[in-house]
Amino acid sequence: MQQSVPVSGRGLPLEIDDEDDPSGPRKKRFASPRSPWWRPASTWGRAFLACGLLVVATAFAYAFHVCKSFLDHDPHFRITGTSNIQVVGLAELTRAELLPVFGEDIGRNIFFVPLAERRKQLEQIPWVQQATVMRLLPDQICVAVIERQPVAFVRHGQQIGLVDANGVLLKMPPGAMSQHHYSFPVLTGIDGGDPLPSRRARVELYLRLMSELDSNGQRLSDQISEIDLTDPEDARVLMPEQGTDVLAHFGEDHFLDRYQRYKAHIAEWRQQYPKLAAVDLRYEQQVVLEMTPGAGNQTQSASVADNGKTATAATPPTHAEKAKPDPAKRIASAELPVPSQAAKKPAINHAVAVKHANSKTPTKGSVKSVAAKAKDKKHAQTKPAAQKQTRKSPTKNRPPAAAPQGQ
């Protein structure tokens, strides 16, 4: 406890520490603050601290080197053979098809195996969709594989393969295919030389077609045997019909509606046109029927009435009566010209446009072949020329050009 005692002569108080005060030790008013240990004030202190840090760093480096040498050269961490590589998730692939990827790692320390590089090499195998590579101490490599799932058969000439949803082509021996009992349609128009995005777009069109046909739970896709995907905007389905196949153009959308329209009228179309080869269903208000060779050279038009019966019409439908397809279907409109007498394809003799009942249908009884129309047009063009030459004839007694018609 401090007491103030007056000093004689001046009257100034003087503070004196009380030794009997137990509140704490005495404090020095003019003591300098002490610096922390990591910042010594003297030169010798700083030198001693630097030497201590150097010793500690050297000890850590030596310990790391000893541990690394132990892990690198210790035989307990070495992959001695293929038995040290575990593979899970295999169904179609075998261990023999995956082990060559790890051929360089046999005899190598497990810590020196580049896992990321091995994973990329595994995913380059067509059947491997995703791979995971892990280390299992002390000397095991674990590989987990997710295989691709085929969704359809693919025909390449005389060979049959498989394809997955991403357009990746898969190979499988015929014996293995028979054991799996795959029930897929056969896809054509998918070539291994095409880029992967192009193949993926074609397979996506096929999957949308199958999904929409099965959306009502009736499994309508089971009736499809082959699909041509050469045109990514037109799914050409080969439909089996009583011992023969009819090629149906389903386009790229509205698959279920077009399938139901096809099934509702195919029996009538085949009865009226026995040599029916193809049905184009991509138009909104008409259906184009193509005949096999030898079906005749006439082009007719028929309308589909409400009761489903087809009545033969007088003339082919005009361009104004045809339904215009979407801009994305320009290929479809370009592939369906009405064949003429001057230029005909040998594979298809004629095409018949079958229109719905809401379109205008001419009256019956005035059907003319393309050859007859061309002949009338040619006669109409040549007749004025003949009359003109007759008028310029210098002979006055020559009868006019119309006189031979009365003989």
C-alpha positions, 0 to 999 in steps of 0.5 A, a space after each residue: 500500500 502506497 503512502 504519501 509523506 510530505 517532504 519538509 521545505 517543499 511540500 511535495 508528496 513522495 510515493 513509497 512502496 509499502 512492503 507489507 502490501 500483499 497485492 503484488 510484487 514491486 514494479 519497476 517504473 523505468 524497466 525496458 520491455 523484453 523482446 520475444 524469443 523469435 526476435 532476439 535483441 542481441 547478435 549472438 541470440 539471432 545467430 543461435 536462432 538461425 543455427 537452431 532452425 537450420 538443424 531442424 530443417 536438416 533433420 526433417 529433410 533427412 527423415 523425408 529422404 529415409 522414408 522415401 528410400 524405404 518406400 521406394 526400395 522396400 519389396 513390400 510396396 512392389 507389384 510383383 505380378 498380375 495377381 496384384 491387380 484387382 478388377 471388378 465390374 466386368 461382364 462383357 470384358 475379360 481380365 486379359 483385355 484390361 491387363 495389357 494397360 498395366 504391363 509397364 507397372 509389373 515390378 514397379 513400386 505402387 507409389 510410382 503407378 500413374 493412376 490418371 494415365 491408366 484411367 484414360 487408357 482404360 476408357 479408350 477401350 470401346 466397352 469401357 464407359 468409365 473406369 476408376 483406378 486406386 492404390 491398396 497398400 501395400 502392393 495392390 491396384 484396384 480397378 472398377 469398370 462400368 461397361 457400356 450397354 448396347 441399345 441396337 444392332 448395327 450392320 456393316 456390310 455382312 457383319 453385325 455389331 452393337 452400338 450404345 446410346 452414345 454412338 460407340 460401336 461395340 464388337 461381340 462374337 456371334 456366339 456371345 450375341 446368341 447367349 445374351 438373347 438380344 432383341 434389338 432392331 438392326 440399324 443401318 447408316 451408322 459408319 465407324 468412319 463418321 465422327 462420334 457426334 454424328 453417330 450419337 445424333 443418329 442413335 438419339 433419333 432411334 431412341 426417341 422413335 422407340 421411346 415414343 412407340 412404347 409410351 402407351 405401354 403396348 410395346 409397338 417397337 417390337 414390330 420393327 425389324 430394321 431402321 435406316 438412319 442414313 438421313 439423321 432427319 428421317 427414320 426409315 423403318 422397314 415394316 414386315 407385312 405378310 411376307 414382304 417388307 414396306 419401307 416407312 418414312 417416319 421423319 424425325 418427330 410425331 412417331 406414334 401418330 404416324 405409326 398409327 396412321 400407317 397401321 390404320 391404312 396399310 391393309 387397304 393400300 396393299 390391297 389397292 396397290 399390290 406392289 407397294 414398296 414404300 410409304 412416306 408419312 412425313 407430310 401432314 395432309 397426304 401420304 406418298 406411296 412408292 411402287 416397286 419396278 413393274 407396277 406401271 407408269 401411271 401416276 394417280 391420286 387417291 384420297 383417304 375418306 373418314 371411313 378409311 376407304 381409298 377412292 381413286 381420283 382424277 388427277 395428281 394433287 397439285 402443289 397447293 394441295 400438298 402439305 408443306 413440311 417444316 424447314 428442317 424437312 427440306 430433304 424429305 420434300 426434295 426426295 419426293 418429286 412426281 416422276 415424269 416421262 422424260 426422267 424416271 428412276 429405274 428403281 421406282 416406276 411411279 409414286 401415288 399421293 394418298 390424301 386425307 378427306 379434308 383435301 380437295 379431290 377431283 372427280 373420277 373419270 379423267 385420269 391421264 397418264 404422264 405419257 399422254 399428257 406429254 404427247 398432248 403438250 408436244 402436239 399443241 406446241 408443234 401444230 402452230 409451227 406447221 401452220 406457219 410453214 404452210 402459210 409461207 409456202 409459195 405454192 398457191 394451189 397447195 391445200 391447207 394443213 388441215 385438209 389431210 384430216 378429211 381424207 
